[in-house]
C-alpha cells in the first residue's frame, strides 16, 4: 500500500490502557496513519456516531462493555467497518468468538507492531474492494434494468404495430364491403326492396364499428410512431447552435470555449432532429470530459449537396490506439463506474448508421481527438424504411 | 356535371380488398384495374393508360415503396396515392419525398379517398395540359405544322 492511500485510512484505537493507546498512536503516526482513540466500548460507539471510521483496533478485555459486545454493536450499526481485536495470550478463544461475530481478525498481546500494521492495511483493502464491487454491481443492475425496460418497450411496440397492421387490412375489407352495399341500396331498382331500411341500419352499425376499431389501431400505430424516428428537414447549423447552448454550462465549468465553423452551401438534411441532437450532445460532452481546463473545442460543418460532415475536435487527453478500436463497443468505458454508461458512443454510432452515415475517430494520446460524423442529406429508403415491418 | 372517369390502378395483395374497393369506385363512376403486387403494377402501367395509382406499401415481392420509385422514374406524370394498413409519420414522409401525391391509412374514409383522387386527377390533367402546350410551343418555334 502506498503512502498516499495510507493517509485515507480512518482509524479508531479502543483500549482502556491509555499508555498503550498513546504509544500505538505515536508509532502509527510515524508511519503516516492518524488515529482517534476511545477508552472503552461506550466511548467507542460514541466516537463512531460522530466520525466516519474504516478500521477499529480494539482490546477485548475492557471494564464495562467488553470488546466482543462492542464488536457486536459495531457490526449491527456499521456493517462496513472492519474490526481487529487484540486479545490476551491466554484468551485466544475470545479472538475466535470475535471472528464469529464478524471481526476482521485478532492479534494476541503483546502485539508485534508491523504485524498489526499489515492487518490494518489488509482490512482497509477489503473495505475498498467491497466498495468497488458494490458500485460495479449497482451499476450493472441499473444498466440491465434500463436495457430490459427499453427492450420490453420496443418489443411491445413492434407487437402492437404488427397487430394493428394485421387488423387494419381485414377491417378495410369490411369497410369497403359495407360501403359498397350501402351504395347499392341507394340504387333506384332497389328502392322497393323489402326490409331496405333494416339493411341500411345494420350497415350503418357495421361502418360505425369499423370507425371505432380504426380509432384504436391508428392510435396504436401513432404511439409506436412516436418512439420511432421521425424524419424531417433539418438545418444543421441551427441544430448545432442549439446543441451548443445545451452543453455550454458544462463547458464553462472547465473554462472551455466551443467554436462553430460552417463551410459550404448547407443543403437541408433529412433526419430525426432529436436523435441527431443526441449524437452531438454525446460527442460534445465526451470532448468536454476529455479536454483540459481553458482549452478549446472546434466544431466544423462541411456541407455538400450529397452529405454533411461534422467534425468535433478537442485538444484533450486523447485515446490510446488500443482503446480506439474499443470505444464504440457497448459497455466499454474508461470512466469510473457510475460516471460513464459505456453506451454513449455505442448509441451515437447506432444512430449515425441508422441514417446511413458513418462515425469515425482519429486520436493521438496527449494531443486530442477528432470525431467525424458524415450523414447523407437524403436518407436511403432501405427495406426497413417503411417502418417496423 | 358529368363525371369524367378516372383511370385508377389499384395495387394491393389483399384480393378481397381490391375487389371490394374496385366495385365501390366503379360504382362511383371510375375505371379500376386491379394489380396484386409491384411487378404486376408496372406491367399494367406499360399496357394501359393510368391517371392515378392507389398503392399499398407492404406487399410480397416488390413492395409499394420500390414500386413507387419505379413508377416515378418511368411515368413521372402518373399520380400515386399510398394506402396502407401499416404506417407511421415516417413512412408517410418518406413516401411523399419519393413523389407520392398523398397518403392514407387503412381503413380509409371513402369520401376522403374520393376527394384525394379528385385532386390527384386534377393535378395529372394540369400537368398533361402544360406538357401539351409546351410541345405545341416548341413545334411553333420550329416553324413546323401543327
Interface residues (C-beta under 8 A of the other chain):
Chain A: X161 X164 X165 X166 X167 X168 X169 X171 X172 X173 X174 X175 X176 X177 X179 X180 X183 X184 X210 X214 X218 X221 X222 X224 X225 X228 X229 X230 X231 X232 X270 X378 X381 X383 X385 X386 X387 X389
Chain B: X14 X16 X17 X20 X21 X23 X24 X27 X28 X57 X58 X63 X64 X65 X69 X85 X86 X87 X88 X89 X90 X91 X93 X94 X97 X98 X105 X106 X107 X108 X110
